[in-house]
C-alpha cells in the first residue's frame, strides 16, 4: 500500500467550505432524516449564502482558537478594569481617576443605603395596611359572631 494518508484532515476541512460538497450534503441529509429540519435548512442557507455572509467553517479550528483568544483577552481586561494596576502613565490623570472612582463608590454606597431604607419604609407601610385590613376583618367577624350570624366565606 502507498504511504498516502487514508484520512487527510486538510481535505476534510476543505469539504466544510460554503459550497455543495459531499460532506455538506451528507450533513444536510442527516439533519433532515433525523427530524432536525431547522439545521438542514441552515445547511442549505450556508451552502448557498455562506460566502456572501462571510461564513466559512473549513478553517473552524483556527477560527475557534482566535475566538477563544479574543474571549480570554476580554476576560483578562475586564478583571483589570477599575483596579489600580491599569495605569495610563500620567500621574495627574491616574490620581484624578482614583478620586473619581472613590467618589462614585461613595455615591453607590449612599444609593444602596437609600434603597434599603426605602424598601424598609414600604415594608412597614404594607405591614400597617395589612394590620388595618386584618383589624377591620376581625371587628366585622366578631360583630357577626355576637349577632349569631354565620360568617360569610
C-alpha positions in Angstrom: 0.0 0.0 0.0 1.1 3.6 -0.6 2.4 5.9 2.1 -0.5 8.3 1.4 -2.7 9.1 4.3 -6.0 7.3 4.5 -7.6 10.4 6.2 -6.3 13.8 5.4 -7.7 16.4 7.8 -7.0 19.3 5.4 -9.0 17.7 2.6 -11.9 17.0 5.1 -11.9 20.6 6.4 -11.9 21.8 2.8 -15.1 20.0 2.4 -16.8 22.2 5.0 -16.4 25.4 2.9 -19.7 27.0 1.9 -20.3 25.0 -1.3 -22.2 21.9 -2.4 -19.6 19.5 -1.2 -20.3 15.8 -0.3 -19.7 16.4 3.4 -22.1 19.4 3.5 -24.8 17.5 1.5 -24.4 14.5 3.8 -24.8 16.7 6.9 -27.9 18.3 5.3 -29.5 14.9 4.5 -28.6 13.7 8.0 -30.3 16.7 9.6 -33.5 16.2 7.5 -33.5 12.5 8.1 -33.3 12.8 11.9 -36.0 15.4 12.1 -33.7 18.3 12.7 -35.0 20.1 9.6 -34.1 23.6 11.0 -30.4 22.6 10.9 -31.0 21.1 7.4 -32.4 24.4 6.2 -29.4 26.2 7.9 -27.0 23.9 6.0 -28.8 24.8 2.7 -28.5 28.5 3.6 -24.8 28.1 4.5 -24.1 26.3 1.2 -25.9 28.9 -0.8 -25.1 32.2 1.0 -22.2 31.3 3.3 -19.6 33.0 1.2 -21.7 36.2 0.9 -22.2 36.2 4.7 -18.6 35.7 5.4 -19.1 32.2 7.0 -16.5 29.5 6.3 -16.3 26.5 8.6 -13.5 25.0 6.7 -11.0 26.8 9.0 -13.0 26.0 12.1 -10.0 25.1 14.3 -8.2 28.4 13.5 -11.4 30.4 14.0 -12.2 28.6 17.3 -8.7 29.4 18.6 -8.9 33.0 17.6 -12.4 33.4 19.2 -11.2 31.7 22.4 -8.2 34.0 22.4 -10.4 37.1 22.0 -12.6 35.9 24.9 -9.6 35.3 27.1 -8.3 38.8 26.3 -11.7 40.3 27.1 -11.9 38.4 30.3 -8.5 39.5 31.5 -9.1 43.1 30.6 -12.5 43.0 32.4 -10.8 41.7 35.5 -8.2 44.5 35.5 -10.7 47.3 34.8 -11.2 49.5 37.8 -8.1 48.3 39.6 -5.1 50.5 40.3 -2.9 48.3 38.1 -4.4 49.9 35.0 -2.2 52.9 34.9 -2.1 55.3 32.0 1.4 56.6 32.7 0.1 60.1 33.5 0.2 60.5 37.3 -2.2 63.5 37.4 -4.8 61.6 35.3 -4.4 58.5 37.4 -4.8 60.5 40.7 -8.0 62.2 39.3 -9.3 58.8 38.1 -8.8 57.2 41.6 -10.5 60.2 43.3 -13.5 59.9 40.9 -13.7 56.2 41.4 -13.7 56.7 45.2 -16.4 59.4 44.8 -18.5 57.1 42.6 -18.1 54.2 45.1 -19.3 56.5 47.9 -22.3 57.6 45.8 -23.2 54.0 45.1 -23.0 53.2 48.8 -25.3 56.1 49.6 -27.8 55.0 46.9 -27.7 51.4 48.1 -28.4 52.7 51.7 -31.3 54.8 50.4 -32.7 51.9 48.5 -32.6 49.7 51.7 -34.3 52.5 53.7 -37.0 52.9 51.1 -37.6 49.1 51.0 -37.9 49.1 54.8 -40.3 52.1 54.6 -42.5 50.3 52.0 -42.4 47.1 54.0 -43.7 49.0 57.1 -46.4 50.7 55.1 -47.6 47.3 53.9 -47.5 45.9 57.3 -49.6 48.8 58.7 -52.1 48.5 55.8 -52.3 44.7 56.4 -52.8 45.3 60.1 -55.7 47.8 59.4 -57.3 45.3 57.0 -57.0 42.5 59.4 -58.4 44.6 62.3 -61.4 45.6 60.2 -61.9 41.9 59.3 -61.7 40.8 63.0 -64.1 43.6 64.1 -66.6 42.6 61.3 -66.2 38.9 62.1 -66.6 39.5 65.9 -69.7 41.6 65.4 -71.3 38.9 63.3 -70.3 36.3 65.8 -72.0 38.3 68.6 -75.2 38.7 66.4 -75.4 35.0 65.9 -74.8 35.1 62.1 -72.5 32.6 60.4 -69.5 34.3 58.8 -69.6 34.7 55.0 -66.8 33.0 53.3 
